[in-house]
């Protein structure tokens, strides 16, 4: 995936996060917020956006699981795996 496509996906997930936060102020998305990256930061690397997507995807899946969706638990686990793999790639390339 090209960096621009990753940033677009990051933006979509960011909007979903905002939706969930707006409907449930108790949701914090703390792992994502701790990354200190958002879709408007074009200067961040492709790998940083990729990692943010997986971390955010994991937290969105967890938020969905709390609402009602049964398959979201598997999505959350997979996003967590992909985030860990991407973090290792980021560490390797530095």
Residue pairs with C-beta under 8 A, 6 or more apart in sequence:
1 9
1 50
3 46
3 49
6 46
6 49
6 50
6 53
7 39
7 42
7 49
9 53
10 38
10 39
10 49
10 52
10 53
10 56
11 39
13 53
13 56
13 57
13 60
14 38
14 39
14 56
16 60
17 29
17 32
17 56
17 59
17 60
20 27
20 29
20 60
20 63
21 27
21 29
24 63
27 63
29 56
29 59
29 63
31 55
31 58
31 59
32 52
32 55
32 56
32 59
35 48
35 51
35 52
35 55
37 44
37 48
37 49
37 52
39 49
45 90
47 86
47 89
47 90
47 93
48 90
50 86
51 83
51 86
51 87
51 90
54 79
54 80
54 82
54 83
54 86
55 79
55 83
57 75
57 79
57 82
58 76
58 79
58 80
58 83
61 72
61 73
61 75
61 76
61 79
62 72
62 76
64 72
64 75
65 72
65 73
65 76
